[in-house]
Amino acid sequence: MGRKSWVVLALGLLLSACYQVTPAVVEAGIAVPGWKDGVYGRDDGTQVDVHWDGDRGAYVVGAGGMVRLAALADGLYLADYQAERRIVMLARLDSGGDVVFLTPPAVVETRLTKAQGLGLRPGPIPRLEGSATAIRAYFNALVADKAALVEAGRLRWLHS
């Protein structure tokens, strides 16, 4: 398995908050105030270098791929990770520099995917099927219903 596929697989297995999608959900990413470029670690000990590339409007992941972020309400971000697959997730920046990924309970996920007219196919990385507009609306609805969100995973900032 290639290095890029390994990263995508590891992210998918670690984060139940990920959704595989087909369309580009975030076309032009933003640099997040307070984001630290450098090495991040997961609980399994894997480390990955992440840094901002203004020319691409994305954070480049050293092991492969890039992540474009769009600001949502209340300090939350829609993260569109593109490598061999396109994966979207909801994230926030912790005060200590960690990146925290959030997920809704299954009942909220089901209710909001139906409300936005999205299909949801199960799998190691569930697949949201629908337009980029509907996918963005789904994540905005998750943010509006944020009381239901729980931490699904975390990238811990280690050093620059």
C-alpha positions in Angstrom: 0.0 0.0 0.0 1.4 3.4 -0.9 2.2 6.0 1.6 -0.7 8.3 0.6 -3.2 5.4 0.8 -1.9 4.5 4.3 -2.5 8.1 5.5 -6.1 8.1 4.1 -6.8 4.7 5.6 -5.4 5.6 9.0 -7.4 8.8 9.0 -10.5 6.9 8.1 -10.1 4.3 10.8 -9.1 6.8 13.4 -11.8 9.4 12.8 -15.4 8.3 12.6 -16.1 12.0 11.8 -14.8 11.6 8.2 -17.0 11.3 5.2 -15.8 10.3 1.7 -17.2 12.6 -1.0 -16.8 13.1 -4.8 -17.2 16.8 -5.3 -14.7 19.5 -4.1 -16.5 20.9 -1.0 -14.0 23.7 -0.2 -12.7 25.3 -3.4 -10.4 27.9 -1.7 -9.1 27.3 1.7 -8.2 29.7 4.4 -5.3 29.9 6.9 -6.6 29.4 10.4 -5.5 32.1 12.9 -3.5 30.4 15.6 -2.7 27.3 13.5 0.8 26.1 14.1 2.8 24.6 11.2 4.8 21.7 12.3 4.6 18.1 13.4 1.3 16.6 14.7 0.8 13.2 16.3 -2.1 10.8 16.7 -2.8 8.6 19.7 -1.3 5.6 17.8 2.1 7.3 17.7 2.0 8.3 14.0 3.4 11.7 13.3 2.7 13.9 10.3 4.1 17.3 9.1 1.4 19.9 8.2 2.2 23.4 6.9 0.3 26.2 5.1 0.8 26.7 1.4 -0.7 30.1 0.5 -0.2 29.5 -3.3 -2.5 26.4 -3.0 -4.8 27.9 -0.4 -4.3 24.7 1.6 -2.5 23.0 4.4 0.0 20.4 2.9 0.2 17.1 4.7 3.8 15.9 4.5 2.7 12.2 4.1 0.6 13.2 1.1 -2.4 15.3 0.2 -3.7 18.7 1.2 -6.5 20.1 3.4 -8.5 23.1 2.5 -10.5 24.7 5.4 -13.6 26.9 5.3 -14.7 28.8 8.4 -18.1 27.8 9.8 -19.8 29.3 12.9 -18.5 29.2 16.5 -14.8 28.5 15.7 -15.6 25.4 13.7 -14.1 24.5 10.3 -15.1 22.4 7.4 -12.0 20.4 6.4 -11.8 19.1 2.8 -8.8 16.6 2.7 -7.7 15.6 -0.8 -5.3 12.8 -1.5 -6.2 9.5 -3.3 -9.7 10.1 -2.0 -11.6 13.2 -1.0 -12.6 13.2 2.7 -14.5 16.0 4.5 -14.8 16.5 8.3 -15.7 19.0 11.0 -12.8 20.4 13.0 -11.8 23.0 15.5 -8.5 24.3 16.8 -7.9 23.6 20.5 -6.3 26.4 22.6 -3.2 24.2 23.0 -2.8 23.9 19.2 -4.4 20.5 18.8 -6.8 19.9 15.9 -10.0 18.3 17.2 -12.3 16.4 14.9 -16.0 16.3 15.8 -18.8 13.9 14.9 -22.6 13.8 15.6 -24.5 10.9 17.1 -25.9 8.5 14.4 -29.5 9.7 15.0 -28.4 13.4 14.3 -26.4 12.3 11.3 -29.3 10.4 9.8 -31.8 13.2 10.4 -29.5 15.9 8.9 -28.4 13.9 5.9 -32.1 13.3 5.0 -32.9 17.0 5.6 -30.2 18.0 3.1 -31.2 15.3 0.6 -27.9 13.5 0.9 -27.3 9.8 0.6 -25.1 8.1 3.2 -23.4 4.8 2.3 -21.7 3.0 5.2 -18.1 1.8 5.1 -14.8 2.2 6.8 -15.2 5.8 5.7 -18.9 6.5 5.2 -19.7 8.2 1.9 -21.9 11.3 1.6 -23.6 11.3 -1.8 -24.9 14.6 -3.1 -23.8 18.0 -4.3 -21.1 20.2 -2.8 -23.8 22.7 -1.8 -25.8 20.0 0.0 -22.7 18.7 1.8 -21.8 22.3 3.0 -25.4 22.7 4.1 -25.2 19.4 6.1 -22.0 20.7 7.9 -23.6 24.0 8.6 -26.6 22.2 10.1 -24.3 20.1 12.3 -22.7 23.3 13.6 -26.2 24.8 14.4 -26.9 21.6 16.3 -23.5 21.6 17.9 -24.7 20.4 21.3 -24.8 17.0 19.8 -21.2 17.0 18.6 -18.6 14.9 20.3 -14.9 14.6 19.9 -14.0 11.8 17.5 -10.3 12.2 17.3 -7.4 14.6 17.7 -4.1 15.6 16.1 -1.8 16.8 18.9 0.6 19.5 18.1 4.1 18.3 18.9 6.6 20.8 17.6 7.5 23.0 14.7 
